[in-house]
């Protein structure tokens, strides 16, 4: 799996969570930066040609989508498609990380709203299905 692409897709996922209600608040942008810095960067040692930790590609992608006023559903579906294409790489740790960071971002501004909850529940169902299928193949 290409790490830059993974982190870019995580950026799309986080964008979808933040923008599902049609507005990305300043608190959500700050929460995104904190998530990348505290949750993703410590897990990643790979850097790009400029010495930038590849985990920051999540933030770069989020910012790009925000500037472009991208479609939330397309961003979310892109992440789900990525998971499907790279299903063998999504273990229990990856699943839990995705759920933790989406919940953290959703709660950043006035707690998790109904639209965010639906999106996170859809994500959880997809990740659980992929994880179970991976476990079945290993058996």
Secondary structure, 3 states (H helix, E strand, C coil): CCHHHHHHHHHHHHHHHHHCCCCCCHHHHHHHHHHHHHHHHHHCCCECCCCCEHHHHHHHHHHHHHHHCCCHHHHHHHHHHHHHHCHHHCCHHHHHHHHHHHHHHHCCCCCCCHHHHHHHHHHHHHHHHHHHHHHHHHC
